[in-house]
Amino acid sequence: MEKGRLINKSGELLQVAREFIKDKELICAYVGGSVGRGEADRYSDVDLTVFTQNEIATKKADILYKGEIIQLETLHISELPNKEMIEVSPWEFRFLLEVTILKDEEGKLDKLIKWTTDYFHSKNGRKKMIAQASQIVRERITSASDCLKQQHYYSATIAAMGAWTEAGFLYLFCHDDSLANERMLPGIQLRSVS
């Protein structure tokens, strides 16, 4: 698909998300995934996260809106990540690198994302992300090995695939500054051929 068509599809889906949140009482909202990166195609859905003042439990729902699937996550504003949370566990919040802000009444989200981007690209931030992702990979390899010893082959396969996937995402982040699923195999394949 041509880059112009990707931008158009991303723009269309961003507009759907804007219309969806238009009359809702929200503090801030963002779209992530392929739409947030500007790489949406005809198979993309809208990964929409909204923050509200209303006292609600964290809620996830898939909604069909104007012919598009919105994967909606509704959170209380107190669940918006802060700098301390991100410094403690940056790998957990890596998705913040690829969001498009739709609403940010107080400007907190914009400031947080700018700070997060700088932190993730700093020597300390990158080092911590590599350490955390590597720990996840080691834990999954250990789990796969334990499952094999117990002859739980399906579980071993899932754990091994999880280790490989996490390592692939770390590789993409470090080498391509990307977290896109669809770039993992082609990116690794290109490097192994070169």
C-alpha positions in Angstrom: 0.0 0.0 0.0 1.3 3.5 -0.8 2.3 5.8 1.9 -0.3 8.4 0.9 -3.1 5.8 1.2 -1.7 4.9 4.7 -1.9 8.5 5.8 -5.4 8.9 4.4 -6.6 5.8 6.2 -5.0 7.0 9.4 -6.6 10.4 9.0 -10.0 8.8 8.4 -9.7 6.6 11.5 -8.5 9.6 13.6 -11.6 11.5 12.4 -13.8 8.6 13.5 -12.1 8.6 16.9 -12.6 12.4 17.2 -16.3 12.1 16.4 -16.7 9.3 18.8 -15.3 11.3 21.8 -16.8 14.7 20.7 -19.6 14.9 23.2 -18.1 12.9 26.0 -16.8 14.4 29.2 -13.1 13.5 29.0 -9.9 15.0 30.4 -7.7 13.6 27.7 -7.7 10.9 25.0 -5.3 9.4 22.6 -5.1 6.9 19.8 -2.3 4.3 19.6 -1.3 1.4 17.4 -1.1 1.8 13.6 -3.5 4.7 13.6 -1.5 6.6 16.2 1.7 6.0 14.2 0.0 7.1 11.0 0.4 3.7 9.4 -3.2 2.4 9.4 -4.5 0.2 6.5 -7.9 -1.3 5.7 -7.4 -3.9 8.4 -6.6 -1.4 11.2 -8.9 -0.8 14.1 -8.8 2.3 16.4 -7.0 1.8 19.7 -8.6 4.6 21.8 -7.7 5.3 25.4 -9.8 7.9 27.2 -9.4 9.4 30.7 -12.3 10.7 32.7 -13.1 12.2 36.1 -15.9 9.8 36.6 -15.4 7.2 39.3 -15.4 4.0 37.2 -13.5 0.8 37.2 -11.1 0.4 34.3 -13.2 -0.6 31.4 -12.3 -2.2 28.0 -14.8 -2.6 25.2 -14.9 -3.3 21.5 -17.3 -0.9 19.8 -18.5 -0.7 16.2 -18.9 2.9 15.3 -19.4 4.3 11.8 -18.4 1.0 10.4 -15.0 0.9 12.2 -14.0 -1.1 15.3 -12.9 1.0 18.2 -11.0 -0.9 21.0 -11.9 1.5 23.8 -10.2 1.6 27.1 -11.7 4.0 29.7 -9.6 5.0 32.7 -9.9 7.3 35.6 -7.6 10.3 35.3 -5.7 9.1 38.3 -4.5 6.2 36.1 -2.7 8.5 33.7 1.0 7.4 34.0 3.4 9.8 35.6 7.2 10.3 35.4 7.9 8.2 38.4 5.9 5.2 37.1 7.6 5.5 33.7 11.1 5.7 35.2 10.4 2.6 37.3 9.0 0.6 34.4 9.7 2.2 31.0 9.2 -0.9 28.9 5.6 -1.2 30.2 4.9 2.3 28.9 6.7 2.1 25.5 3.5 2.5 23.6 3.4 6.2 24.6 6.0 6.8 21.9 3.4 6.1 19.2 0.2 7.8 20.2 -1.7 10.7 18.7 -3.4 13.0 21.2 -7.0 13.7 20.5 -7.9 15.7 23.6 -5.7 17.1 26.4 -7.6 19.8 28.3 -4.9 20.5 30.8 -1.9 19.8 28.6 -0.6 17.1 31.0 -0.6 14.4 28.3 1.4 16.4 25.8 4.0 17.3 28.5 4.2 13.7 29.6 4.7 12.3 26.1 7.4 14.8 25.4 9.2 14.0 28.6 8.7 10.2 28.0 10.1 10.5 24.4 13.3 12.2 25.8 13.6 9.7 28.6 13.2 6.7 26.3 15.9 8.0 24.0 18.3 8.9 26.9 21.2 6.6 27.8 19.6 5.7 31.2 16.1 5.2 29.8 17.3 3.0 26.9 19.5 1.0 29.3 16.6 0.4 31.7 14.2 -0.6 28.8 16.7 -3.1 27.5 17.2 -4.5 31.0 13.5 -4.9 31.6 12.7 -6.4 28.2 15.7 -8.8 28.6 14.4 -9.9 32.1 11.0 -10.7 30.5 12.7 -12.7 27.8 14.7 -14.7 30.4 11.6 -15.4 32.5 9.7 -16.7 29.5 12.7 -18.9 28.4 12.8 -20.3 31.9 9.0 -20.9 31.8 9.4 -22.6 28.4 12.1 -24.9 29.8 10.1 -25.7 32.9 7.1 -26.6 30.7 9.2 -28.9 28.5 10.5 -30.7 31.6 6.9 -31.3 32.7 6.0 -32.4 29.1 3.6 -29.4 28.7 4.6 -28.9 25.1 1.8 -26.4 24.1 2.6 -24.2 27.1 6.3 -24.4 26.3 5.6 -23.3 22.8 3.6 -20.3 23.9 6.3 -19.3 26.4 9.0 -19.6 23.8 7.0 -17.6 21.3 6.5 -14.9 23.9 10.2 -14.8 24.6 11.0 -14.5 20.9 8.3 -11.8 20.4 9.5 -9.7 23.3 13.1 -9.9 22.0 11.8 -8.9 18.6 10.0 -5.8 19.9 13.2 -4.8 21.8 15.2 -5.3 18.6 12.8 -3.1 16.7 12.8 -0.4 19.4 16.6 -0.3 19.5 17.3 -0.5 15.8 14.3 1.1 14.1 12.8 3.2 16.9 9.5 1.4 16.2 7.0 -0.8 18.1 5.0 -1.9 15.1 4.0 -5.6 14.9 4.0 -5.6 11.1 7.7 -4.4 11.0 9.1 -7.2 13.1 9.5 -10.0 10.7 10.4 -8.0 7.6 12.9 -5.9 9.6 14.7 -8.8 11.1 14.6 -10.7 7.8 16.2 -7.7 5.9 19.0 -7.5 8.5 19.8 -11.2 8.3 20.0 -11.0 4.5 22.3 -8.0 4.4 
